[in-house]
Amino acid sequence: MNSFFQDCDLIRSQLQFTLELECNNILNGLGLSISRKNMEKEFDVYRKCTYSDVIVPFNSFYPLEHKLATLRFLTNRLKTYLLRNKVIKQEILYIQNKPIGLR
């Protein structure tokens, strides 16, 4: 696998691909945390410790599509990931508390 990622890095030098390894039955990556418990998989939202939680302010001069991109991504993630009800409720609260300025 490492040679695959090295080959990917050669395609575009500005990008650096890495291989995430499972730790304590949990694999994190691409905004998703997958854990194995009793031979079942559980999915959760994953945010890196470096996640800044900054979005384009609604009163900025950026196009409306850019401002709504975060909202679309967050709601799409709720619909497409196989999240537990508890996680869905947490994410809905997270979305509602985002300072998007649409309220």
Secondary structure, 3 states (H helix, E strand, C coil): CHHHHHHHHHHCCCCCCCCCCCECCEEEECCEEEEEECCEEEEEECCCCCCCCCCCCCCCCCCHHHHHHHHHHHHHHHHHCCECHHHHHHHHHHHHCCCCCCC
